[in-house]
Amino acid sequence: MQYINLSIIINRLKNESKKQVIIKKDKMRIPLIILIYIIAISSILLFGTIGTYFFSHNNGFNTKTTFISSLYFTVVTLSTVGYGDIIPVTQSARIFVMILIGIGLTVFLTGITTLSSEIMSSRINKLTGEISYMESKLLKSKIILIGTDFTNLSLAELLKKQNKKFFLITSDKAISDRMRKQDIKVFVADATSKSDMLKFNLKTSKLIVIDFRDNSKIIYTVLVIKSIAPKAKIVVIAPNSEVEAHLSNLNMNIEVINPAALTAAQIDKYL
């Protein structure tokens, strides 16, 4: 039987909370960088398009361009393709193109690389079961299953048959892969990590079911979830009477179900 040291669990929760300022700053930095690059790329394209149009209509290029063909020339130039169908023929036009390349090439290529890496990162997150920043903002569900012991696994199958909106959180990659093959929405995360759990919209959930075999993991997960979503309805599947007693002593307004005790009581009716 496992011994649960609540003081160690509470101290770990306090240490985890100290990391949240840094984590929140990192979360804000990612979309801010993307926004900056989008604005920078748009500005460079606008500068190149207007400049090309202006110089082409003042005999600076070998042909007069429309705004579309000016944009085309800018993109082709910054992407280093250079088809050669639109060519600067005056000194001023050539200086403009050199400025465009000098200022725009680094910003354009770096911006495209950054945006591409973010898209690839989202795809990798999807394959590994981890949740991306953008997905965390859009992800909402009334039912959240945390942990993959017998009850939650059975509950996930039942909810899927009933077409209920839910998702499951597990730290077990093998179980995650198996559940996704059954077309069940599942994410890989550490339920005892507050930084991991903050990625999910726990406050909007109607019901959170916690189901682990490890006693201390259950207690710590409850403390983490309560610190994030204190008003959320939480049901904990207790694997034994010890963890049931500890949860009752916490006085956290959670519902505890002990399947073993319920089964024993049901069998006792036949004795």
C-alpha positions in Angstrom: 0.0 0.0 0.0 1.4 3.4 -1.0 1.9 6.1 1.7 0.8 9.6 0.7 2.9 12.5 2.0 0.6 15.5 1.6 3.3 18.0 2.6 5.6 16.9 -0.2 2.7 17.2 -2.7 1.8 20.7 -1.5 5.4 21.9 -1.6 5.7 20.6 -5.1 2.5 22.5 -6.1 4.0 25.7 -4.6 7.2 25.3 -6.6 5.2 24.6 -9.8 3.3 27.9 -9.3 6.5 29.9 -9.2 7.3 28.8 -12.7 4.0 30.2 -14.1 5.3 33.8 -14.8 8.0 32.5 -17.0 5.7 30.0 -18.8 3.1 32.7 -19.4 5.7 35.0 -20.9 6.8 32.2 -23.2 3.2 31.6 -24.3 2.8 35.3 -25.1 6.1 35.5 -27.0 5.2 32.9 -29.6 2.2 34.5 -31.1 3.8 38.0 -30.7 6.8 36.9 -32.8 4.5 35.5 -35.5 2.4 38.7 -35.5 5.6 40.8 -35.9 6.8 38.8 -38.8 3.4 38.9 -40.5 3.4 42.7 -40.2 7.0 42.9 -41.4 6.5 40.7 -44.4 3.3 42.6 -45.3 5.2 45.9 -45.0 8.0 44.8 -47.2 5.6 43.4 -49.9 3.7 46.7 -49.8 6.9 48.7 -50.1 8.1 46.6 -53.0 4.8 46.7 -54.8 4.3 50.5 -54.5 7.9 51.2 -55.4 7.9 48.9 -58.4 4.6 50.4 -59.7 5.9 54.0 -59.2 9.3 53.4 -61.0 7.8 51.4 -63.8 5.4 54.2 -64.6 8.3 56.6 -64.6 10.3 54.6 -67.2 12.4 52.9 -64.4 11.6 49.4 -65.6 11.5 47.8 -69.1 7.7 47.7 -68.9 4.9 49.4 -67.1 3.4 47.2 -64.4 0.0 46.9 -62.7 -0.2 46.5 -59.0 -0.6 42.7 -59.4 2.5 42.5 -61.6 4.4 44.8 -59.2 3.5 42.4 -56.3 4.6 39.5 -58.5 8.0 41.2 -59.2 8.4 41.9 -55.4 7.7 38.3 -54.4 9.9 36.8 -57.2 12.7 39.2 -56.2 12.6 38.5 -52.5 12.3 34.7 -53.0 15.5 34.9 -55.1 13.9 33.3 -58.1 14.3 36.3 -60.5 12.6 35.3 -63.8 14.0 38.4 -65.6 10.8 39.4 -67.3 10.6 42.7 -65.3 14.0 44.5 -65.2 15.1 47.8 -63.7 16.7 50.0 -66.4 17.5 53.3 -64.7 19.9 54.0 -61.9 17.2 55.1 -59.5 15.1 51.9 -60.2 18.2 49.7 -59.7 19.0 51.5 -56.4 15.4 50.9 -55.3 15.7 47.2 -56.1 19.0 46.9 -54.2 17.3 48.6 -51.2 14.4 46.2 -51.5 16.6 43.2 -51.6 18.9 44.5 -48.8 16.1 45.3 -46.4 13.5 42.7 -47.5 15.4 39.6 -48.2 16.4 38.8 -44.6 13.0 39.8 -43.2 11.1 37.9 -45.9 13.1 34.7 -45.7 13.3 34.7 -41.9 9.6 35.4 -41.6 8.6 32.6 -44.0 11.0 30.2 -42.2 9.5 31.1 -38.8 5.9 30.8 -40.0 6.7 27.4 -41.7 8.4 26.1 -38.5 5.2 27.0 -36.5 3.1 25.1 -38.9 5.4 22.1 -38.8 5.5 22.4 -35.0 1.7 22.2 -34.9 1.8 19.1 -37.1 4.4 17.4 -34.9 2.2 18.2 -31.8 -0.7 16.6 -33.5 1.3 13.4 -34.2 2.8 13.2 -30.7 -0.5 14.0 -29.0 0.8 17.3 -27.5 -1.4 20.3 -27.6 -0.3 23.4 -29.6 -0.7 27.0 -28.3 -3.4 27.9 -30.9 -5.3 24.6 -30.4 -5.3 25.2 -26.6 -7.2 28.5 -27.2 -9.8 26.8 -29.4 -10.2 23.6 -27.4 -13.3 23.4 -25.4 -15.2 20.4 -24.0 -17.9 19.8 -21.3 -16.3 16.5 -20.3 -12.6 16.0 -19.6 -11.1 12.6 -18.6 -7.7 12.8 -16.9 -5.8 9.5 -16.5 -6.3 6.2 -18.3 -7.1 3.6 -15.7 -9.9 1.2 -16.3 -12.8 3.5 -15.5 -11.8 6.4 -17.8 -10.9 4.0 -20.6 -14.4 2.4 -20.4 -16.0 5.9 -20.0 -14.2 7.1 -23.1 -15.6 4.3 -25.2 -19.1 4.9 -23.8 -19.0 8.7 -24.4 -17.8 8.1 -28.0 -20.8 5.8 -28.7 -23.1 8.4 -27.3 -21.4 11.1 -29.5 -20.7 13.2 -26.4 -18.1 16.0 -26.7 -15.1 15.1 -24.6 -11.3 14.6 -24.7 -8.9 12.5 -22.7 -5.5 13.5 -21.1 -2.8 10.9 -20.5 0.9 10.8 -19.9 1.1 7.4 -21.6 2.1 7.7 -25.2 1.2 4.1 -26.0 -2.3 4.5 -24.7 -2.6 7.8 -26.5 -1.7 6.2 -29.8 -4.2 3.3 -29.2 -7.0 5.7 -28.3 -6.4 7.9 -31.4 -6.8 4.8 -33.6 -10.3 4.5 -32.1 -10.9 8.1 -33.2 -10.9 9.4 -29.6 -9.5 12.9 -29.0 -6.6 12.4 -26.7 -3.6 14.6 -25.6 -0.3 13.7 -24.0 0.4 15.8 -20.9 1.5 15.4 -17.3 -1.6 15.9 -15.1 0.6 16.7 -12.1 2.2 19.6 -14.0 0.3 22.9 -13.6 2.0 24.3 -16.7 0.7 21.4 -18.7 -2.8 21.6 -17.3 -3.0 25.4 -18.0 -3.0 24.6 -21.7 -6.5 23.2 -21.4 -9.7 25.2 -20.8 -10.5 23.4 -17.6 -12.6 26.2 -16.3 -15.2 25.8 -19.1 -15.7 22.1 -18.4 -18.9 20.7 -16.9 -17.2 17.5 -15.5 -13.6 16.4 -14.9 -13.0 12.7 -14.1 -9.6 11.8 -12.6 -8.6 8.2 -12.8 -5.1 6.9 -11.8 -3.8 3.8 -10.1 -1.1 5.8 -8.3 -2.5 7.3 -5.0 -0.1 10.3 -4.8 -0.7 11.1 -8.4 -4.4 11.3 -7.8 -4.0 13.7 -4.8 -1.6 15.9 -6.6 -3.7 16.1 -9.8 -6.7 17.1 -7.7 -4.7 19.9 -6.1 -3.5 21.1 -9.5 -6.9 21.0 -11.1 -8.5 22.8 -8.1 -5.9 25.5 -8.2 -6.7 26.1 -11.9 -10.5 25.5 -11.9 -11.8 25.8 -8.3 -15.4 25.7 -9.4 -15.2 22.8 -11.7 -17.1 19.6 -10.9 -14.5 16.9 -10.2 -15.2 13.2 -9.8 -12.2 11.1 -8.6 -12.0 7.4 -9.1 -10.4 6.1 -5.9 -8.5 2.8 -6.3 -8.7 2.0 -2.6 -10.0 3.2 0.8 -6.8 5.0 1.7 -6.9 7.5 -1.1 -10.7 7.8 -0.6 -10.0 8.9 3.0 -7.3 11.3 2.1 -9.6 13.0 -0.5 -12.4 13.3 2.0 -10.0 15.0 4.4 -9.1 17.6 1.8 -12.6 19.1 2.0 -12.4 20.3 -1.6 -16.0 19.7 -2.7 -15.1 16.8 -4.9 -17.0 13.6 -5.5 -15.1 10.4 -4.8 -16.1 7.0 -6.2 -14.5 3.8 -5.0 -15.3 1.1 -7.6 -13.9 -1.7 -5.4 -16.0 -0.7 -2.4 -19.1 -0.4 -4.6 -18.4 -3.9 -6.1 -17.9 -5.4 -2.7 -21.2 -3.9 -1.4 -23.0 -5.2 -4.5 -21.6 -8.7 -4.0 -22.4 -8.6 -0.3 -26.1 -8.5 -1.2 -25.8 -12.0 -2.5 -24.1 -13.4 0.6 
